[in-house]
Amino acid sequence: MLNLNGITVRLGGRVILDRATASLPQRSRVGLIGRNGAGKSTLMKVMIGQIDPDEGECETPRAARVGYLKQDAPSGAATPFETVLAADVERDALLAESETCEDPDRLGEIHERLNTIDAYTAPARAARILVGLGFDEEMQGRPLDSYSGGWKMRVALAALLFSQPDLLLLDEPSNHLDLEATLWLENFLKTYRATIVVISHERDLLNNVVDHILHLEGGKITLYPGGYDAFERQRAERLAQLAAAAEKQAAQRAKLQDYVARNSARASTAKQAQSRAKALAKMQPIAAAMEDPTLSFAFPSPPELRPPLVTLDMASVGYDETPILKRLNLRIDPDDRIALLGRNGNGKTTLARLIAAQLPPMEGAMNSSNKMKVGYFTQYQVEELDTRDTPLEHMTRQMKGATPGAVRAQLGRFGFSGDRAIQKVGSLSGGERARLALALITRDAPNMLILDEPTNHLDVDSREALVQALNDYDGAVVVVSHDRHMIELVADRLVLVDGGTAAEYAGTLDDYTDLILRKGGENSAGSGGDAPKTDRKADRKAAAEAREKNKVLRIAVHDAEKAMEKLTAERSRIDRAMFDPASAGPQEKDLTMGELMRRRGDVEKKLEAAEARWMEATEALESGMAA
């Protein structure tokens, strides 16, 4: 069991963790979540002993081996396979000792221990982990220095998983992974027989892997049982109770203040007033639900253009006269929502750069609308922001000739209003920098957005806001992402980049997931290669229509759930006002009993209608997916 007892951490004069307390069950799989900048990484560094808390202590079981994914990637001439094997320090030491040991008794102890820790199966286990994270046999034998930073971080993750610590701590492990590797990691963690604490904003990972959510907010931590969806439901109930308690306390405080003001000067009631003043001073305020008004995404509407925006006709694209992708045939219309699927290294970013006109076609043809503007987002843009400048200075440089009001308005669409617009970029979180980069690339209302891993460093709430903004956006969207939740809600066309080309994927995202996990490969695109082209075209059309229908139904389910949540909270407020008028909120306090009853009836009808919509959409979605 991992115990966090009253942990307080102050950094730069600011309280990051404030008497944070929780007990994590043994062998639990815990998702550590919270808004960007809330202090998740700080709390994890306390767990591994990298940061000493100002107050409190972190208790871990004695002799427990703690494994933490470091942010500095391994390097050197060693290969990924050698690096992963070397992560098991005990195995390495025992094997080295066995080569020189001449004491038969000690040699027997060494071999017994090597058998206990499965040392002789370690090479096969290391290879399986590396394959799962995208390294084929040839890649496992290349030196680390031949890889990019992202691939080196995969090696670091593989080494950590191979070492099998008793407490496994992962800080956003999927940031450097593609969808395929993320799915493999999920399956690995599901069967990992030790305690796991993972910082992640991947809704699917948090639902599929963890059995507890540790929520960090305002320096405090709260442990919830279940995955992310269960956490959302429990937290909504808790916030409703908190709001009711806060309203009741506010009414009580107002009564005490009124009594003290009216009776302090009178001798006969001065003592009672003094007593109530003391009670008022000791009353601890109930914290209201924390809302971030800066959490905002709103893409400007582009001017309307005739379709198609882009067509590729047997195009090839690559670097230094070496084509990476060939035989590309693709059409993108103004209302398209396309997700590019495929392993990292297969050419998704190359295709995105071709569509964005950053790379010319080597062969074939690419035609695009003359008036088309493209907003292209990559992580490099986030990293290249000048940390010494403010969002306002960045945007002013990009929007030359624009009025200060127009510059401020564009920043405001992405949550940079008021003083936040003049805050140094160096003090912004990773998620805030990503929002600024999105604001910069959409400054001239592009007709197409090409987003390459836009959710890296965005917390769960920010990802939901981005999904909503993309669904409200009037232009075309091409997205590369390992976030399945985002792909499901945004994309209505899937394009698989594989085997040196790119083609429409006829199945759903679930089909592709099954294909990756080797559970449904026979249903993948391209199976039944002898089928007539007209049949495949009809299949693609039917699959696209099914995806669109399922997308609409998922949105309907989500909207109905939100409506039910809001109406249930409103009904609870009305009930409190009817049975305890003193606790009535500002919306109900002036209403008569008859008006309250009529309003409750209206809310009840709306709630029944929302429940009916939810039931209808849920049944339709389930039947459609079953079909």
C-alpha positions as CSV (number, residue, x, y, z in Angstrom):
1,M,0.0,0.0,0.0
2,L,1.2,3.5,-0.8
3,N,0.2,6.1,1.8
4,L,0.3,9.9,1.2
5,N,0.0,11.6,4.6
6,G,-0.6,15.3,4.6
7,I,1.8,16.1,1.8
8,T,2.5,19.8,1.4
9,V,4.8,21.1,-1.3
10,R,5.6,24.8,-2.0
11,L,7.5,25.8,-5.2
12,G,8.5,29.3,-5.9
13,G,6.4,30.6,-3.0
14,R,3.3,28.9,-4.4
15,V,1.5,26.0,-2.7
16,I,1.3,23.1,-5.2
17,L,0.2,20.4,-2.8
18,D,-1.8,21.3,0.3
19,R,-2.0,18.5,3.0
20,A,-2.7,16.0,0.2
21,T,-3.8,12.7,1.8
22,A,-4.7,9.3,0.3
23,S,-4.1,5.6,0.7
24,L,-3.6,3.6,-2.5
25,P,-4.6,-0.1,-2.2
26,Q,-1.9,-2.7,-2.9
27,R,-1.7,-3.8,-6.5
28,S,-4.2,-1.1,-7.5
29,R,-3.9,0.6,-10.9
30,V,-4.4,4.3,-10.3
31,G,-4.9,7.0,-12.8
32,L,-3.6,10.3,-11.5
33,I,-5.5,13.1,-13.2
34,G,-6.0,16.9,-12.9
35,R,-5.9,20.1,-14.9
36,N,-2.7,21.1,-16.6
37,G,-0.4,22.7,-14.0
38,A,-2.3,21.2,-11.0
39,G,0.8,19.5,-9.7
40,K,0.5,15.9,-10.9
41,S,4.2,15.5,-11.9
42,T,5.2,17.1,-8.6
43,L,3.1,14.6,-6.6
44,M,4.7,11.7,-8.6
45,K,8.2,13.1,-7.9
46,V,7.3,13.1,-4.2
47,M,6.3,9.4,-4.5
48,I,9.7,8.5,-5.9
49,G,11.6,10.6,-3.4
50,Q,12.9,13.1,-6.0
51,I,11.1,16.0,-4.1
52,D,11.0,16.2,-0.3
53,P,7.7,17.6,0.9
54,D,7.7,20.6,3.1
55,E,5.2,18.8,5.4
56,G,3.9,15.2,5.6
57,E,5.4,12.0,4.3
58,C,5.0,9.4,1.6
59,E,5.0,5.8,2.9
60,T,5.9,2.9,0.5
61,P,6.3,-0.8,1.5
62,R,9.7,-1.7,2.7
63,A,12.1,-3.1,0.1
64,A,9.6,-2.2,-2.7
65,R,11.3,-1.6,-6.0
66,V,10.1,1.7,-7.5
67,G,10.2,2.3,-11.2
68,Y,9.7,5.7,-12.8
69,L,9.8,6.8,-16.4
70,K,12.4,9.5,-16.6
71,Q,12.1,12.4,-19.0
72,D,15.7,12.1,-20.2
73,A,15.9,9.6,-23.0
74,P,18.8,7.0,-23.1
75,S,21.5,7.5,-25.7
76,G,24.8,6.0,-26.9
77,A,26.0,3.1,-29.0
78,A,24.0,0.4,-27.2
79,T,21.1,-1.0,-29.0
80,P,17.4,-0.9,-27.8
81,F,17.6,-4.7,-27.1
82,E,20.8,-4.3,-25.0
83,T,19.4,-1.3,-23.2
84,V,16.3,-3.1,-22.2
85,L,18.1,-6.2,-21.0
86,A,20.5,-4.1,-18.9
87,A,17.5,-2.6,-17.1
88,D,17.3,-5.8,-15.0
89,V,20.3,-4.9,-12.8
90,E,20.2,-8.1,-10.7
91,R,20.1,-10.4,-13.7
92,D,23.1,-8.6,-15.2
93,A,25.1,-8.8,-12.0
94,L,24.3,-12.5,-11.4
95,L,25.2,-13.4,-15.0
96,A,28.5,-11.5,-14.7
97,E,29.3,-13.2,-11.4
98,S,28.5,-16.7,-12.8
99,E,31.2,-16.2,-15.4
100,T,34.0,-15.9,-12.8
101,C,32.6,-17.7,-9.7
102,E,34.6,-20.7,-8.7
103,D,32.7,-21.6,-5.5
104,P,30.3,-24.4,-6.3
105,D,27.9,-23.5,-3.5
106,R,27.8,-19.9,-4.5
107,L,27.4,-20.9,-8.2
108,G,24.4,-23.1,-7.2
109,E,22.8,-20.1,-5.4
110,I,23.4,-17.9,-8.4
111,H,21.7,-20.3,-10.8
112,E,18.8,-20.9,-8.4
113,R,18.2,-17.2,-8.2
114,L,18.5,-16.8,-12.0
115,N,15.8,-19.5,-12.4
116,T,13.6,-17.7,-9.8
117,I,13.7,-14.4,-11.7
118,D,13.2,-16.1,-15.1
119,A,16.6,-14.8,-16.2
120,Y,16.9,-17.2,-19.1
121,T,13.6,-16.2,-20.7
122,A,14.5,-12.5,-20.3
123,P,15.8,-12.0,-23.9
124,A,12.5,-13.3,-25.3
125,R,10.5,-11.1,-22.9
126,A,12.6,-8.0,-23.8
127,A,12.0,-8.6,-27.5
128,R,8.3,-9.0,-27.0
129,I,8.1,-5.7,-25.2
130,L,10.1,-3.9,-27.9
131,V,8.0,-5.4,-30.6
132,G,4.9,-4.2,-28.8
133,L,6.3,-0.7,-28.7
134,G,7.0,-0.7,-32.5
135,F,10.6,-2.0,-32.8
136,D,10.9,-4.8,-35.3
137,E,14.0,-7.1,-35.3
138,E,16.1,-4.8,-37.4
139,M,15.3,-1.8,-35.3
140,Q,16.2,-3.6,-32.1
141,G,19.7,-4.0,-33.3
142,R,20.4,-0.4,-34.3
143,P,22.3,2.0,-32.0
144,L,20.2,4.3,-29.8
145,D,21.9,7.4,-31.3
146,S,20.3,6.6,-34.7
147,Y,16.8,7.3,-33.2
148,S,14.8,10.4,-32.6
149,G,13.9,11.6,-29.1
150,G,10.4,10.0,-29.3
151,W,11.8,6.6,-30.2
152,K,14.4,6.8,-27.5
153,M,11.6,7.5,-25.0
154,R,10.0,4.3,-26.2
155,V,13.2,2.4,-25.3
156,A,13.1,4.0,-21.9
157,L,9.5,2.9,-21.4
158,A,10.4,-0.7,-22.6
159,A,13.3,-0.8,-20.1
160,L,11.1,0.3,-17.3
161,L,8.4,-2.3,-18.1
162,F,11.0,-5.0,-18.4
163,S,12.5,-4.3,-15.0
164,Q,9.1,-5.2,-13.4
165,P,9.2,-2.8,-10.4
166,D,6.8,-3.3,-7.4
167,L,5.5,0.2,-7.8
168,L,5.3,1.4,-11.5
169,L,5.0,5.2,-12.0
170,L,4.3,6.5,-15.5
171,D,4.0,10.2,-16.4
172,E,2.0,10.4,-19.7
173,P,3.5,7.3,-21.2
174,S,1.5,7.4,-24.4
175,N,2.7,10.9,-25.5
176,H,5.4,9.3,-27.7
177,L,3.3,6.4,-28.9
178,D,1.1,5.8,-31.9
179,L,-2.3,4.2,-31.6
180,E,-0.9,0.7,-32.1
181,A,1.7,1.0,-29.4
182,T,-0.9,2.7,-27.0
183,L,-3.2,-0.3,-27.4
184,W,-0.3,-2.7,-26.7
185,L,0.6,-0.7,-23.6
186,E,-3.0,-0.8,-22.3
187,N,-3.0,-4.6,-22.6
188,F,0.3,-4.9,-20.9
189,L,-0.7,-2.7,-17.9
190,K,-4.0,-4.6,-17.5
191,T,-2.1,-7.8,-16.6
192,Y,0.7,-6.1,-14.7
193,R,0.8,-7.7,-11.2
194,A,2.0,-4.7,-9.1
195,T,0.9,-1.3,-8.1
196,I,0.6,1.3,-10.9
197,V,0.2,5.0,-10.8
198,V,-0.1,6.6,-14.3
199,I,-0.6,10.2,-15.2
200,S,-2.7,10.2,-18.3
201,H,-5.3,12.3,-20.2
202,E,-6.3,9.3,-22.4
203,R,-9.9,8.7,-21.6
204,D,-9.8,5.2,-23.1
205,L,-6.7,4.2,-21.2
206,L,-8.2,5.5,-17.9
207,N,-11.4,3.5,-18.6
208,N,-9.7,0.3,-19.8
209,V,-6.7,0.0,-17.4
210,V,-7.1,1.7,-14.1
211,D,-9.4,0.7,-11.2
212,H,-9.0,3.9,-9.2
213,I,-8.8,7.6,-10.1
214,L,-6.7,9.9,-7.9
215,H,-8.0,13.4,-8.7
216,L,-5.8,16.4,-7.9
217,E,-7.4,19.8,-7.7
218,G,-6.6,22.9,-5.6
219,G,-3.7,21.1,-4.0
220,K,-6.0,18.4,-2.6
221,I,-6.3,14.8,-3.7
222,T,-9.4,12.6,-3.7
223,L,-9.4,8.8,-4.5
224,Y,-12.4,7.5,-6.5
225,P,-13.0,3.8,-7.3
226,G,-13.4,2.8,-10.9
227,G,-12.3,4.2,-14.2
228,Y,-12.7,7.7,-15.7
229,D,-16.4,7.4,-16.6
230,A,-17.2,6.3,-13.0
231,F,-15.1,9.2,-11.7
232,E,-17.1,11.7,-13.7
233,R,-20.4,10.4,-12.4
234,Q,-19.2,10.3,-8.8
235,R,-17.6,13.7,-9.0
236,A,-20.8,15.2,-10.5
237,E,-22.8,13.9,-7.5
238,R,-20.1,15.2,-5.1
239,L,-20.2,18.6,-6.7
240,A,-24.0,18.7,-6.5
241,Q,-23.8,17.9,-2.8
242,L,-21.0,20.5,-2.3
243,A,-23.1,23.2,-4.1
244,A,-26.1,22.4,-1.8
245,A,-23.9,22.6,1.3
246,A,-22.3,25.8,0.2
247,E,-25.8,27.4,-0.4
248,K,-26.9,26.3,3.0
249,Q,-23.8,27.7,4.6
250,A,-24.1,31.0,2.8
251,A,-27.7,31.3,4.1
252,Q,-26.5,30.5,7.6
253,R,-23.6,33.0,7.3
254,A,-26.0,35.7,6.2
255,K,-28.3,35.1,9.2
256,L,-25.3,35.3,11.6
257,Q,-24.0,38.5,10.0
258,D,-27.4,40.1,10.2
259,Y,-27.8,39.1,13.9
260,V,-24.4,40.5,14.8
261,A,-25.0,43.7,12.9
262,R,-28.4,44.3,14.7
263,N,-27.5,43.2,18.2
264,S,-23.9,44.1,18.9
265,A,-24.7,47.6,20.2
266,R,-27.5,46.5,22.6
267,A,-26.4,45.6,26.1
268,S,-29.0,42.9,26.5
269,T,-27.9,41.0,23.4
270,A,-24.2,42.0,23.1
271,K,-23.0,38.6,24.5
272,Q,-25.1,36.6,22.2
273,A,-23.9,38.8,19.3
274,Q,-20.3,38.3,20.4
275,S,-20.9,34.5,20.6
276,R,-22.3,34.5,17.1
277,A,-19.4,36.6,15.8
278,K,-17.0,34.0,17.1
279,A,-19.0,31.3,15.4
280,L,-18.9,33.3,12.2
281,A,-15.1,33.7,12.4
282,K,-14.6,30.0,13.0
283,M,-16.9,28.9,10.1
284,Q,-14.7,27.3,7.4
285,P,-15.9,28.2,3.9
286,I,-17.0,25.3,1.8
287,A,-14.9,25.3,-1.4
288,A,-17.0,25.8,-4.5
289,A,-16.4,23.7,-7.6
290,M,-13.3,24.9,-9.4
291,E,-14.1,26.0,-12.9
292,D,-11.5,27.3,-15.4
293,P,-13.1,30.1,-17.4
294,T,-10.0,30.1,-19.7
295,L,-10.7,26.6,-20.9
296,S,-11.7,27.6,-24.4
297,F,-11.4,26.6,-28.0
298,A,-13.3,28.4,-30.8
299,F,-12.1,28.2,-34.4
300,P,-13.0,31.1,-36.6
301,S,-15.4,30.2,-39.5
302,P,-13.7,30.1,-42.9
303,P,-15.2,31.5,-46.1
304,E,-17.1,28.9,-48.1
305,L,-15.3,27.2,-51.0
306,R,-16.5,24.8,-53.6
307,P,-15.5,21.2,-53.4
308,P,-13.1,19.6,-53.7
309,L,-10.4,21.4,-51.6
310,V,-7.7,18.9,-52.5
311,T,-7.3,16.0,-54.9
312,L,-4.4,13.6,-55.2
313,D,-4.1,11.6,-58.4
314,M,-1.5,8.8,-58.3
315,A,0.8,11.1,-56.3
316,S,4.1,10.2,-54.7
317,V,5.8,12.1,-51.9
318,G,9.0,11.7,-49.9
319,Y,12.4,13.3,-49.1
320,D,15.7,13.7,-51.0
321,E,14.2,12.1,-54.2
322,T,13.2,9.0,-52.2
323,P,9.5,8.4,-52.2
324,I,7.9,7.4,-48.9
325,L,4.4,7.1,-50.2
326,K,3.2,6.2,-53.7
327,R,0.0,5.7,-55.6
328,L,-1.9,8.2,-53.5
329,N,-5.5,8.8,-54.6
330,L,-7.5,11.0,-52.2
331,R,-10.2,13.7,-52.4
332,I,-10.9,16.1,-49.5
333,D,-14.1,18.2,-49.5
334,P,-14.9,21.2,-47.2
335,D,-17.1,19.1,-44.8
336,D,-14.7,16.1,-44.5
337,R,-13.4,14.9,-41.2
338,I,-10.5,12.5,-41.8
339,A,-8.3,10.6,-39.3
340,L,-5.0,9.2,-40.6
341,L,-4.3,5.7,-39.1
342,G,-1.1,3.7,-39.1
343,R,2.1,3.1,-37.1
344,N,4.6,5.9,-36.5
345,G,7.1,5.8,-39.3
346,N,4.6,4.7,-41.9
347,G,4.2,8.2,-43.4
348,K,1.2,9.9,-41.7
349,T,3.1,13.1,-41.1
350,T,4.6,13.0,-44.7
351,L,1.0,12.7,-46.1
352,A,-0.1,15.6,-43.8
353,R,2.7,17.7,-45.1
354,L,1.8,16.9,-48.7
355,I,-1.8,17.9,-48.1
356,A,-0.6,21.1,-46.4
357,A,1.6,21.9,-49.5
358,Q,4.8,21.8,-47.4
359,L,6.0,19.0,-49.6
360,P,5.6,18.8,-53.4
361,P,4.4,15.6,-55.1
362,M,7.3,13.8,-56.8
363,E,5.0,12.0,-59.3
364,G,1.4,12.2,-60.2
365,A,-0.7,15.3,-59.5
366,M,-2.0,17.3,-56.5
367,N,-4.7,19.9,-57.2
368,S,-6.0,22.3,-54.6
369,S,-8.3,25.3,-54.5
370,N,-6.4,28.6,-55.2
371,K,-8.2,30.4,-52.3
372,M,-7.8,27.6,-49.8
373,K,-6.0,28.4,-46.5
374,V,-4.6,25.6,-44.3
375,G,-3.9,25.7,-40.6
376,Y,-1.2,23.0,-39.9
377,F,-0.5,22.1,-36.2
378,T,2.5,20.1,-35.0
379,Q,4.3,19.7,-31.7
380,Y,7.3,21.5,-33.2
381,Q,5.3,24.7,-33.2
382,V,4.6,24.3,-29.5
383,E,8.3,23.7,-28.8
384,E,9.4,26.7,-31.0
385,L,7.3,29.3,-29.2
386,D,9.5,32.1,-27.8
387,T,9.3,31.7,-24.0
388,R,10.4,35.3,-23.5
389,D,7.4,36.7,-25.3
390,T,3.7,36.9,-24.4
391,P,0.8,35.4,-26.3
392,L,-0.2,39.0,-27.3
393,E,3.3,39.6,-28.8
394,H,3.2,36.3,-30.7
395,M,-0.2,37.0,-32.2
396,T,0.6,40.7,-33.0
397,R,3.6,39.6,-35.1
398,Q,1.5,37.0,-36.9
399,M,-1.5,39.3,-37.5
400,K,0.4,42.2,-39.1
401,G,-1.9,45.1,-39.9
402,A,-4.7,43.8,-37.7
403,T,-6.3,46.1,-35.1
404,P,-5.4,45.4,-31.4
405,G,-9.1,44.5,-30.9
406,A,-8.9,41.8,-33.6
407,V,-5.7,40.4,-32.1
408,R,-7.2,40.3,-28.7
409,A,-10.4,38.6,-30.1
410,Q,-8.4,35.8,-31.7
411,L,-6.5,35.2,-28.4
412,G,-9.8,35.3,-26.5
413,R,-11.2,32.4,-28.6
414,F,-8.5,30.2,-27.0
415,G,-8.7,31.4,-23.4
416,F,-6.1,34.2,-23.5
417,S,-8.1,37.1,-22.3
418,G,-7.1,40.0,-20.0
419,D,-3.9,39.5,-18.1
420,R,-3.4,36.0,-19.5
421,A,-2.6,37.6,-22.9
422,I,0.4,39.3,-21.4
423,Q,1.8,36.4,-19.4
424,K,5.2,35.1,-20.5
425,V,5.0,31.9,-22.6
426,G,7.7,30.5,-20.4
427,S,5.3,30.4,-17.4
428,L,2.6,28.6,-19.4
429,S,1.9,24.9,-19.1
430,G,2.3,22.5,-22.0
431,G,-1.5,22.5,-22.6
432,E,-1.6,26.3,-22.6
433,R,1.2,26.5,-25.1
434,A,-0.6,24.0,-27.3
435,R,-3.7,26.3,-27.2
436,L,-1.6,29.3,-28.2
437,A,-0.1,27.4,-31.1
438,L,-3.7,26.5,-32.2
439,A,-4.7,30.1,-31.9
440,L,-1.7,31.2,-34.1
441,I,-2.4,28.7,-36.9
442,T,-6.1,29.6,-37.2
443,R,-5.6,33.4,-37.1
444,D,-6.7,33.8,-40.7
445,A,-9.7,31.4,-40.6
446,P,-8.3,28.5,-42.6
447,N,-10.5,26.3,-44.7
448,M,-8.8,23.2,-43.6
449,L,-7.2,22.2,-40.3
450,I,-4.4,19.6,-40.3
451,L,-3.7,18.5,-36.7
452,D,-0.7,16.2,-35.9
453,E,-1.2,14.9,-32.4
454,P,-3.0,18.0,-31.1
455,T,-4.0,16.4,-27.7
456,N,-0.4,15.8,-26.4
457,H,-0.2,17.8,-23.1
458,L,-3.9,18.6,-23.1
459,D,-5.8,17.5,-20.0
460,V,-9.1,15.6,-20.3
461,D,-11.3,18.7,-20.0
462,S,-9.2,20.5,-22.6
463,R,-9.5,17.5,-25.0
464,E,-13.3,17.6,-24.6
465,A,-13.3,21.3,-25.4
466,L,-11.1,20.7,-28.5
467,V,-13.5,18.0,-29.7
468,Q,-16.5,20.3,-29.3
469,A,-14.7,23.1,-31.2
470,L,-13.7,20.8,-34.1
471,N,-17.3,19.6,-34.4
472,D,-18.5,23.2,-34.5
473,Y,-15.8,24.2,-37.1
474,D,-17.1,24.7,-40.6
475,G,-14.0,23.6,-42.5
476,A,-12.3,20.3,-43.3
477,V,-10.3,18.5,-40.6
478,V,-7.4,16.0,-41.1
479,V,-6.2,14.6,-37.8
480,V,-3.3,12.4,-36.7
481,S,-4.0,11.2,-33.1
482,H,-3.6,8.2,-30.8
483,D,-6.6,9.4,-28.8
484,R,-9.4,7.0,-29.8
485,H,-12.1,9.1,-28.0
486,M,-11.2,12.1,-30.1
487,I,-11.1,10.1,-33.4
488,E,-14.5,8.5,-32.7
489,L,-16.2,11.8,-32.0
490,V,-14.5,13.9,-34.8
491,A,-13.7,11.7,-37.7
492,D,-16.2,10.3,-40.3
493,R,-13.5,9.0,-42.7
494,L,-10.6,6.7,-41.8
495,V,-7.5,6.6,-44.1
496,L,-4.9,3.9,-43.3
497,V,-1.3,4.8,-44.1
498,D,0.5,1.5,-44.5
499,G,2.7,-0.4,-47.0
500,G,4.0,2.7,-48.7
501,T,0.6,4.1,-49.6
502,A,-2.6,5.4,-48.1
503,A,-6.1,4.2,-48.8
504,E,-9.6,4.5,-47.3
505,Y,-10.2,2.1,-44.4
506,A,-13.5,0.4,-44.9
507,G,-14.1,-0.7,-41.3
508,T,-14.7,1.2,-38.1
509,L,-12.2,2.3,-35.5
510,D,-13.2,-0.7,-33.4
511,D,-12.5,-2.9,-36.4
512,Y,-9.0,-1.4,-36.7
513,T,-8.4,-1.8,-33.0
514,D,-9.4,-5.5,-33.3
515,L,-7.0,-5.8,-36.3
516,I,-4.2,-4.4,-34.2
517,L,-4.9,-6.8,-31.4
518,R,-5.2,-9.7,-33.8
519,K,-8.8,-10.3,-33.0
520,G,-10.5,-9.4,-36.1
521,G,-8.0,-9.2,-39.0
522,E,-10.3,-11.0,-41.3
523,N,-12.6,-7.9,-41.3
524,S,-9.9,-5.5,-42.1
525,A,-9.7,-3.4,-45.3
526,G,-8.4,-5.4,-48.1
527,S,-9.6,-8.8,-47.0
528,G,-11.2,-10.7,-49.8
529,G,-8.9,-9.1,-52.3
530,D,-10.7,-10.8,-55.2
531,A,-13.9,-8.9,-54.5
532,P,-15.0,-6.5,-57.4
533,K,-14.1,-2.9,-57.0
534,T,-17.7,-1.9,-57.1
535,D,-18.4,-4.0,-54.1
536,R,-15.5,-2.5,-52.1
537,K,-16.7,1.0,-53.1
538,A,-20.2,0.1,-51.8
539,D,-18.7,-1.3,-48.6
540,R,-16.7,1.8,-48.0
541,K,-19.8,3.9,-48.5
542,A,-21.8,1.8,-46.2
543,A,-19.1,1.9,-43.5
544,A,-18.8,5.7,-43.8
545,E,-22.6,6.0,-43.4
546,A,-22.5,3.7,-40.4
547,R,-19.6,5.8,-38.8
548,E,-21.6,9.0,-39.4
549,K,-24.7,7.5,-37.9
550,N,-22.8,6.2,-34.8
551,K,-21.1,9.5,-34.4
552,V,-24.4,11.4,-34.4
553,L,-25.8,8.8,-31.9
554,R,-22.8,9.2,-29.6
555,I,-23.2,12.9,-29.5
556,A,-26.9,12.4,-28.8
557,V,-26.1,10.1,-25.9
558,H,-23.6,12.6,-24.6
559,D,-26.0,15.6,-24.9
560,A,-28.8,13.7,-23.2
561,E,-26.5,12.7,-20.3
562,K,-25.5,16.3,-19.8
563,A,-29.1,17.4,-19.9
564,M,-30.1,14.7,-17.4
565,E,-27.3,15.8,-15.1
566,K,-28.3,19.4,-15.2
567,L,-32.0,18.7,-14.7
568,T,-31.4,16.4,-11.8
569,A,-29.4,19.1,-10.1
570,E,-32.1,21.6,-10.7
571,R,-34.8,19.2,-9.3
572,S,-32.6,18.7,-6.2
573,R,-32.4,22.5,-5.7
574,I,-36.2,22.8,-6.0
575,D,-36.7,20.0,-3.5
576,R,-34.4,21.7,-1.0
577,A,-36.3,24.9,-1.4
578,M,-39.6,23.2,-0.8
579,F,-38.6,21.3,2.3
580,D,-36.1,23.7,3.7
581,P,-36.9,27.3,2.6
582,A,-33.9,28.7,4.5
583,S,-31.5,26.8,2.2
584,A,-33.1,28.0,-1.0
585,G,-30.7,29.2,-3.6
586,P,-31.0,32.6,-5.4
587,Q,-33.1,31.1,-8.2
588,E,-35.7,29.7,-5.9
589,K,-35.7,31.8,-2.8
590,D,-38.4,34.3,-4.0
591,L,-40.8,31.6,-5.4
592,T,-44.0,30.6,-3.6
593,M,-44.7,26.9,-2.9
594,G,-47.1,26.8,-5.8
595,E,-44.5,28.2,-8.2
596,L,-41.9,25.7,-6.9
597,M,-44.3,22.8,-7.5
598,R,-45.1,24.0,-11.0
599,R,-41.4,24.4,-11.8
600,R,-40.7,21.0,-10.4
601,G,-43.3,19.5,-12.7
602,D,-41.8,21.2,-15.7
603,V,-38.3,19.9,-14.7
604,E,-39.7,16.4,-14.3
605,K,-41.2,16.5,-17.8
606,K,-38.0,17.7,-19.3
607,L,-36.0,15.0,-17.4
608,E,-38.4,12.3,-18.6
609,A,-37.9,13.6,-22.2
610,A,-34.1,13.6,-21.8
611,E,-34.2,10.1,-20.4
612,A,-36.3,8.9,-23.3
613,R,-33.8,10.5,-25.8
614,W,-30.9,8.9,-23.9
615,M,-32.6,5.5,-24.0
616,E,-33.5,5.8,-27.7
617,A,-30.0,6.9,-28.7
618,T,-28.3,4.3,-26.5
619,E,-30.4,1.4,-27.9
620,A,-29.9,2.6,-31.5
621,L,-26.1,2.9,-30.9
622,E,-25.9,-0.6,-29.3
623,S,-28.0,-2.2,-32.1
624,G,-25.9,-0.4,-34.8
625,M,-22.6,-1.6,-33.2
626,A,-23.9,-5.1,-32.8
627,A,-24.9,-5.2,-36.5
